[in-house]
Amino acid sequence: MLLACLLGILIAAACTIIDFRLGAIVLAVVPAGLAMMRAMPEPWEEVWTNRSKSVDIGTGLFFAVVLVALAFVVPESR
């Protein structure tokens, strides 16, 4: 999972060169993807331990929404 997060950050950084908002949206895919992975059934569920499933999903989606909202609130400097 850490490798997937680092790969998502690198891809988002590359997309930021094209457009700041595109980079933020790509970066928001990482916590949203982790939330979707957490929502999957059995064999994937064994990766997560000692935490509430709904809290993990809610936190991941919350951070994805916050990242996209910040991308559209911050004005472009061009």
PyMOL commands that set and color helices and strands:
alter all, ss='L'
color gray80, all
select helices_A, chain A and resi 2-18+20-38+42-45+53-73
alter helices_A, ss='H'
color red, helices_A
deselect
rebuild
show_as cartoon
